[in-house]
Amino acid sequence: MSMKHILFILLLAGIALATPNPVHAQTNTAEAATLDKDKATVEKHIKPELAALKLTDADKAAKVHDILAARFTALREWHAANDAQIKTFWSSFDKARSAKNVAAANAALDKISGVYAAIQPQHEKFLADLAALLTPEQVEAVKDGYTIKKVKVTYDVYLQIFPKLTDEQKAVTLKDLKAAREESLDCVDMKEISAFFKKYKIKIEDEYFESQGIDAQQARKDFAAKQKAEKAGAATKVDGAADGAK
């Protein structure tokens, strides 16, 4: 082989080494885009919790941010591995409820609890980490922020539907709603958070209220009828005002 050929081969090799690999570049770009998307998802989910705290201490805010971000990231990974069976059990629960099969519904809930038992150590560490930085009231605010204040919203509606609840009955109702919130902290899907609150609303209405001689179904019917009547009355007033203005 002539020197000219050798130099030509070396030149081509040099060009090949110097030219970026388009496939590798595309892979890096795709990975970066995925990381950015994942980060945005985490930030979106922890934003309500941070907003609820209104922390003015920058150092504390940064630490709490990191705890919340790490927690949500870990939850997503755990759910990716467990959601298939969890969703199957929730489906069984819904079918049992539709069939009015209390035993089957409770069995499905037991299976769901069994799956979530595996994440309890992480759950407890998360709350302990928050408690080391925040007051009990602030930890409550984090819980409410994550569950979009479902405890307060549901409790306030209960007070409207069941206006004659005693202080003790109110306390038990609030306690059960907070238990629903506690279990909901391990969810990453709002639909499942609502499912846990449904679980406890059933406990409150079908078990506790019934034991207290409260007919929850009738109370809901009465409340719906009252709302309908109030809406009709408001519409009549608007129509009357319009007629008077003619």
C-alpha positions as CSV (number, residue, x, y, z in Angstrom):
1,M,0.0,0.0,0.0
2,S,1.4,3.4,-1.0
3,M,2.0,6.2,1.5
4,K,-0.7,8.2,-0.3
5,H,-3.3,5.4,0.5
6,I,-2.1,5.2,4.1
7,L,-2.5,8.9,4.6
8,F,-6.0,8.8,3.0
9,I,-7.1,6.0,5.3
10,L,-5.8,7.9,8.4
11,L,-7.6,11.0,7.2
12,L,-10.9,9.2,6.9
13,A,-10.4,7.6,10.4
14,G,-9.8,11.0,11.9
15,I,-13.0,12.4,10.3
16,A,-15.0,9.5,11.7
17,L,-13.6,10.0,15.2
18,A,-14.2,13.7,15.1
19,T,-17.8,13.5,13.7
20,P,-20.4,13.3,16.5
21,N,-22.5,10.2,16.7
22,P,-26.0,11.4,15.8
23,V,-27.7,8.4,17.5
24,H,-25.8,9.1,20.7
25,A,-26.7,12.8,20.5
26,Q,-30.3,12.0,20.0
27,T,-30.3,9.6,23.0
28,N,-28.8,12.2,25.3
29,T,-31.4,14.8,24.1
30,A,-34.2,12.3,24.8
31,E,-32.9,11.4,28.2
32,A,-32.5,15.1,29.1
33,A,-36.1,15.8,28.0
34,T,-37.4,12.9,30.1
35,L,-35.5,14.2,33.2
36,D,-36.9,17.7,32.6
37,K,-40.4,16.3,32.3
38,D,-40.0,14.2,35.5
39,K,-38.7,17.2,37.4
40,A,-41.6,19.3,36.2
41,T,-44.0,16.6,37.3
42,V,-42.5,16.4,40.8
43,E,-42.5,20.2,41.2
44,K,-46.1,20.4,40.1
45,H,-47.2,17.9,42.7
46,I,-45.3,19.4,45.7
47,K,-46.2,23.0,44.9
48,P,-49.5,23.0,46.9
49,E,-47.7,21.6,49.9
50,L,-45.0,24.2,49.8
51,A,-47.5,27.0,49.1
52,A,-49.5,25.9,52.2
53,L,-46.5,26.3,54.4
54,K,-45.6,29.9,53.4
55,L,-42.1,29.4,54.7
56,T,-40.0,32.6,54.9
57,D,-36.8,30.8,56.0
58,A,-35.0,30.0,52.7
59,D,-32.8,27.3,54.2
60,K,-35.8,25.5,55.8
61,A,-37.8,25.9,52.6
62,A,-35.1,24.3,50.6
63,K,-34.8,21.3,53.0
64,V,-38.6,20.8,53.0
65,H,-38.6,21.1,49.3
66,D,-36.0,18.3,49.0
67,I,-37.9,16.1,51.4
68,L,-41.1,16.5,49.5
69,A,-39.5,16.0,46.1
70,A,-37.6,12.8,47.3
71,R,-40.8,11.5,48.8
72,F,-42.9,12.0,45.7
73,T,-40.2,10.5,43.5
74,A,-40.0,7.4,45.7
75,L,-43.8,7.1,45.7
76,R,-43.9,7.1,41.9
77,E,-41.3,4.4,41.7
78,W,-43.2,2.3,44.3
79,H,-46.5,2.7,42.5
80,A,-45.0,1.8,39.2
81,A,-44.2,-1.6,40.7
82,N,-47.4,-2.0,42.6
83,D,-50.2,-0.2,40.9
84,A,-51.3,-3.2,38.7
85,Q,-52.4,-5.2,41.8
86,I,-53.7,-2.2,43.7
87,K,-56.0,-1.2,40.8
88,T,-57.2,-4.8,40.6
89,F,-58.2,-4.7,44.2
90,W,-59.9,-1.3,43.9
91,S,-61.9,-2.7,41.0
92,S,-62.9,-5.7,43.1
93,F,-64.0,-3.3,45.9
94,D,-66.1,-1.2,43.5
95,K,-67.8,-4.3,42.1
96,A,-68.5,-5.6,45.6
97,R,-70.0,-2.3,46.6
98,S,-72.3,-2.3,43.5
99,A,-73.4,-5.8,44.4
100,K,-73.9,-4.7,48.0
101,N,-71.5,-7.5,49.1
102,V,-70.1,-6.0,52.2
103,A,-67.8,-9.0,53.0
104,A,-66.3,-8.9,49.5
105,A,-65.8,-5.2,49.7
106,N,-64.0,-5.4,53.1
107,A,-61.9,-8.3,51.7
108,A,-60.7,-6.1,48.8
109,L,-59.9,-3.3,51.3
110,D,-57.8,-5.7,53.4
111,K,-55.8,-6.7,50.3
112,I,-55.2,-3.0,49.5
113,S,-54.0,-2.4,53.0
114,G,-51.7,-5.5,52.7
115,V,-50.0,-4.0,49.7
116,Y,-49.6,-0.6,51.3
117,A,-48.1,-2.1,54.4
118,A,-44.9,-2.4,52.6
119,I,-44.5,1.4,52.2
120,Q,-45.3,2.2,55.9
121,P,-41.6,2.5,57.0
122,Q,-41.1,5.1,54.2
123,H,-44.4,6.8,55.3
124,E,-43.2,7.1,58.9
125,K,-39.8,8.3,57.9
126,F,-41.3,11.0,55.7
127,L,-43.4,12.4,58.6
128,A,-40.5,12.2,61.0
129,D,-38.3,14.1,58.6
130,L,-41.0,16.8,58.3
131,A,-41.5,16.9,62.1
132,A,-37.8,17.6,62.6
133,L,-38.2,20.8,60.6
134,L,-41.8,21.9,61.0
135,T,-44.4,22.4,63.8
136,P,-47.3,20.0,64.1
137,E,-49.6,22.6,62.6
138,Q,-47.3,22.9,59.6
139,V,-47.1,19.1,59.1
140,E,-50.9,19.2,59.1
141,A,-50.7,21.9,56.4
142,V,-48.5,19.6,54.3
143,K,-51.0,16.8,54.6
144,D,-53.9,19.1,53.6
145,G,-51.9,20.5,50.7
146,Y,-51.2,17.1,49.3
147,T,-54.9,16.0,49.6
148,I,-56.3,19.3,48.3
149,K,-58.0,19.9,51.7
150,K,-60.4,17.0,51.3
151,V,-60.7,16.7,55.1
152,K,-62.1,20.2,55.5
153,V,-64.2,20.1,52.3
154,T,-65.8,16.8,53.2
155,Y,-66.2,17.7,56.9
156,D,-67.9,21.0,56.0
157,V,-70.4,19.2,53.7
158,Y,-71.1,16.7,56.5
159,L,-72.1,19.5,58.8
160,Q,-74.5,20.7,56.2
161,I,-76.1,17.3,55.5
162,F,-76.1,16.3,59.1
163,P,-76.7,19.6,61.0
164,K,-77.7,17.9,64.2
165,L,-74.5,16.0,64.9
166,T,-73.3,16.2,68.5
167,D,-69.8,17.4,69.4
168,E,-68.8,13.8,70.0
169,Q,-70.2,12.7,66.6
170,K,-68.4,15.6,64.9
171,A,-65.1,14.5,66.6
172,V,-65.4,10.9,65.4
173,T,-66.3,12.1,61.9
174,L,-63.3,14.4,61.8
175,K,-61.0,11.7,63.2
176,D,-62.1,9.2,60.4
177,L,-61.6,11.8,57.7
178,K,-58.1,12.5,59.0
179,A,-57.4,8.7,58.9
180,A,-58.5,8.8,55.2
181,R,-56.0,11.6,54.6
182,E,-53.2,9.7,56.3
183,E,-53.7,6.7,54.0
184,S,-54.0,9.1,51.0
185,L,-50.5,10.4,51.6
186,D,-49.1,7.2,50.0
187,C,-51.1,7.8,46.8
188,V,-49.9,9.6,43.7
189,D,-53.2,9.6,41.9
190,M,-56.0,11.9,42.9
191,K,-58.6,9.3,41.9
192,E,-57.1,6.9,44.4
193,I,-57.0,9.6,47.1
194,S,-60.8,10.0,46.5
195,A,-61.2,6.3,46.8
196,F,-59.6,6.2,50.2
197,F,-61.9,9.0,51.3
198,K,-64.8,7.0,50.0
199,K,-63.6,4.1,52.1
200,Y,-63.9,6.2,55.2
201,K,-67.1,7.9,54.3
202,I,-68.6,4.5,54.0
203,K,-67.2,3.7,57.5
204,I,-68.7,6.9,58.9
205,E,-72.1,6.7,57.3
206,D,-72.8,2.9,57.1
207,E,-71.2,2.0,60.4
208,Y,-70.8,4.9,62.8
209,F,-73.9,7.0,61.9
210,E,-76.0,3.9,61.7
211,S,-74.8,2.9,65.2
212,Q,-75.9,6.4,66.3
213,G,-79.4,6.0,64.9
214,I,-78.7,8.4,62.0
215,D,-80.2,7.5,58.7
216,A,-77.5,8.7,56.3
217,Q,-79.4,7.9,53.1
218,Q,-82.5,9.8,54.2
219,A,-80.4,12.7,55.4
220,R,-78.8,12.9,52.0
221,K,-82.2,12.8,50.3
222,D,-83.5,15.6,52.5
223,F,-80.4,17.7,51.8
224,A,-80.7,17.2,48.1
225,A,-84.4,18.2,48.2
226,K,-83.6,21.3,50.3
227,Q,-80.9,22.4,47.8
228,K,-83.3,21.8,44.9
229,A,-86.0,23.9,46.6
230,E,-83.5,26.7,47.4
231,K,-82.3,26.7,43.8
232,A,-85.9,26.9,42.5
233,G,-86.6,29.7,44.9
234,A,-83.6,31.7,43.8
235,A,-84.6,31.2,40.2
236,T,-88.1,32.5,41.0
237,K,-86.7,35.6,42.6
238,V,-84.5,36.3,39.6
239,D,-87.5,35.9,37.2
240,G,-89.6,38.2,39.4
241,A,-87.0,40.8,39.4
242,A,-86.7,40.6,35.7
243,D,-90.5,41.0,35.3
244,G,-90.5,44.0,37.5
245,A,-87.8,45.7,35.5
246,K,-89.9,45.5,32.3
